[in-house]
Amino acid sequence: MELAVIIPAYNEEKTIANVINEYQEALPEAKVYVGDNNSVDRTAELASAAGAFVIPCEKQGKGNAVRKMLEEINADIYIMIDADETYSADNVRELIAPVANRKADMVVGARKQISKKAFSFSHKIGNWVLTTILNRFFKVQLKDILSGYRVMSRELVDNLILLAKGFEIEAELNIRCLQEHYKIVEIPIDYRNRPDGSESKLSTWGDGFLILYTIVTLFRDYNPMMFFVMLSAFFFTVGMVTGTYIFIIYLQTGAMYHIGLAIVTALSILLSAIIFMMGLLLDSFHNSWRLSQESMRRNRLLLKKLNGISSVN
């Protein structure tokens, strides 16, 4: 069984060698790969000196780096970690076991804070808000959707379509797994604070907005009927509230006031109906696309079986 440790890295010269050495000691049978994402320091040089295979990733962004490594590296199991020395290798085999035993398609290291400096207050709140929103949308009970410590099977990597460019890659991995009905298992891990002199590249507000946008848009793609029904219901409620107010005023005075509000009412009801019809149409397209994807998947499995039989003969 081939194991690949993949480490996206951008300007992590202070920690990259220690991370590589730690995982080489914990998993001597694994190959360690570093995706150098246009670092301007000695990250690539130190990674190579430590024994890792360095893959240049020209498109800026963590998501772009992860996607390129997953496309170029062939392995049975992929262990994805950050280059900032916050994820310990102590329980890496515990995370690998469910995937190796086919009890999970992706294992996520759910972070437990062991130092007050490990999580800033804004990061805590942001992670909680985004995790709560994803759980409500997809009716799951995940605890840490933004963890960068993940173990993935080859089947999962081969079948997921990833589009994220930056730090929203972790949220997209979770959502794509849920969309394709792959099993996610979370295992608690210790989360260390960054060493002195090592700075986080994550922007709480900027990247937080991108992650939220990713969750909302992927929920729209995953369940367009529910998404557009909720949106339609919002405008219908606005129209009913304003319309009721105008009707009550009319009953009391016998005159039609608030012409502007009446226009808002009519437009809200009309928009609600249009959005609902869009939901029906897109849901039909979505179901057709899912059927075509399932047909393609079955054809790939059949082709693999036929190739296997041919090779045996």
N, C-alpha and C positions, 0 to 999 in steps of 0.2 A: 504494500500500500504506500503510494507516494504522498508525502506531506509537503505542502508549500506554505511557508510563512511569508505573508506579503505585508510590506510596510510602506505606505505612502509617506513621503517626507519632503518638507520644504524648510530649508534653513534650520536644520536640527543637528549641527555639528557637535553641540555640547552633550547630546544624549545618544546619538545614533549607534555609536560603537558599543556602548553599554547594553542597549536594547538587543542588538544582534548577538552579542556574547551570551546574554542571559537566556535567550531562546535556543541558541546552539547548544548550551549546556543542558537545558531541559528537554530538547528534542534533537539529539545528535543525528537522528536518521532523516531529519527534514532538511529541505533546501530553503535558504533564506533569500528573499528578493526585496530590494529596496527600489521603490518607484521615485526617482529623483525628479521633483516637480519644479524644475528651473531654479534650483537653489543657487544663491550667489556666494555661499560660504563653502566650507570643505566637506559638506555632507556626503557627496558622491565619493570623494577620495577616501574618506574615513570608512565609509560603508564597504567599499571594495577591499580596503586593507584588513577589515575585520572578517572577511570571508564571504560577504554577501554578493549576490549577482545584482548588479545595478542596471535598471531599465530606465532610460531617459523618457520622461513624460512631458512633451512640449506644451500641451494645452494646460493652461493654469487652472488649478482647482483640485481639491481632494477627490471629488467624484470622477473627474477626468483621469486622474492618476490611477485610481482603483480600477476603473473600467479597462484601461489599457493593460494593466497587469493581469487581470482576469482573462482578457482576450489572448494574451501571449503565453501565459503559463499553463502547462498541462500538469494536473495533479489529481489525485483521488479526493483529497481533502485540503481545503484552503483555510488557513488561520490568518485572519486579518487583525492587525494591531496598529496602534499609533506609534510614532517615533519619539514621543516625548517622555518615555520612561515612567508613565503613570500606570501601566498595566503590568502586573507581576506575572511571571511565568510559572509560579508555584503550582497552580491548579490547571495548567493548560491541558494535561491529559484528561482531567475530569471533564473539561469542555469538549474534548475530541470524542470521548467515549460514546455519547448518544448518536453522533453522526456516524461513527465507525460501526456501531451496532444497528444502524438503520432505524433508530427510535426517534430521530429528528433529522430534518433537512438543514436547519440552521440553529446553532446554539449561540445565544447572546449572553455576554458577561454583564449581568446587572450590577452596577457599581454601588459598593458600600463605601462611604466616606470614612477614612481612617485618620484624616488630618483636617483640621479646620480650614487649612489653606487649599485643600484639594478642589473644593467647589466654591465659587463666589456665590453670594446671595442671589444675584441676578440670574446666574446659570441654574441654580436650584429651582427658582420660580419658573424660568423659561422651560426647563425640562419637564416640570410637573404639568404646566399648562399644555404643552404640545402633546405629552403622553396622554393626558386626559382627553384632549380633543380626538386623537387617533382612536383611543379605546371606545369613545362614544360613537364615532363614525362607523367603525368596523366591528363593534360589539365583541371586543376582546378585553383581556385584562393584563396587558403588558405593563411592566414596571419601569423600563428604561429603554426608550426607543432610540436614544441618541448615543448609546454606547458604541465606541469604536472597536471593541474587542468581540470578534465574531468567528465562528467556525462554520464552514459551509461545505456541502457535498458537491461533487462534480456535476451531478444531475441538476442540482439547483442552479449552479453557475452557468451551465450550458443552456438552460431554458429561460432564464430571466432576461428581460430587456430593460437595461438601465440607461437612464437619460440624464441623471443629476450631474451637475458640473462641480459643485462645491460641497460644503458640509451637510447639505441635505441628503447626501448619499445614504446615510444610516437610516433615515426615515423612509427613503424610497425602498431600500432593501426589505424592511419590514412589510411595507404595503404591497410590494410585488409578491412577496411570499404569501400574504393573505389572499391576494387576488387569485393566485394560482393554486391555492389550497395546500401549500407546503406547510409542514409542521415546524413551529418555532418553539424552542425550549429556552428558558432563562435560568441561568445558574448564578447565584450571588458571588461576586468577586470583590477583593479589596481594591480600592482606587487610591493611588498615592498622589501626593502633590508634586508638581513639577520641580525639578532641581533649580537652585538659584541660578539666575542668568538665562533660563529658558522661558520664553514668552509664548503664550497661547496666540494662535492665529485666528481664533474664533471671535467674531463680532456678535455680542449678545443680541443687539437689535437688528442689525443688517442680516446676519445669517439666520436669526430667529424668524424674521419675516419670510425669508426664502423657504425655510423648513415648513412654516405654516402654509405658505402658498403651495408647496409641493403636496402636503397632506390634503388640502382642499381640492386641488385639481385632480389628483389621483383618485380621490373619493368620487369626484364627478365622473371620471372615466370608468371606475369600478362599478358604480351603481348610479347610472345617469337618471333612472326613474326616480329614485329617492331624492337625489340632489335637486332635480327640477321641481318635484312636488313640494319640497321644503321652500324653495324659492317662490314658487307659485303661491303657496299658502301665505307667505309673508306679504306679497302685494295684494292678495285677496283680503287679508285682514286689514291692511291699510285702507283699502277701498270701502270695506264694510264699516269701519270706524268712522271715517269721514262722511260716508253716505248716511249713516244713522244720525250723525250730528245734524246734517243738513235737513234730514226728514223731520227730526224733532223740532228744529227751528221753524220749519214750514207749518207743522201742526199748531204751533203756538202763535204764530203771527199771520199765517195765511199768505205769506209772501216768500219769494225765493231770493234769499241773500247768498252771499259768498259764492259768486259765480266761479271765481278762481278755484275754490275748494271743490266745487262740483266738477270742474274739469279734471282736477287731481283724482277724484273718485272714479270718474269714467275711464281715465287712462290707467289707473291701478287695476281695475277689474279687467280691462282689455288686455293689459300686459300679463296679468295672472293667467288668462285663458291661453294666450300665445305661448307663454313659458311651459304651461302644462302640455300643450300639443307638441312642443319641442321635445319634452321629456319622453313622450310616447314614441316619437319618431326615432330619437337617439337610442332609446332602449331597444327598439327593434334592430337597429344597426349593430348595437353592442352584442345582442344575442346571436346575430348572424356571424359576426366576427369571432365570437367565442366558439361557435360550431366549426368554423373553418380552421381555427387554431387547434382544436381538439383533433380534427381530421388530419392535420399536418403532423401532429404529435404521434398519432397512431401509425401513420405512414413511416415516420422515422424509426419507431420501435420495430415495425415489421421489417424494415430494411436492415436494421442491426441484426435481427434474428437470422435473416437470410444470409447476411455476410458471415455470421458466426457459423452457420451450417456449412457454407461453402469452404471456409477456412479449415473446418474439421475434416471435410472430405478431401 
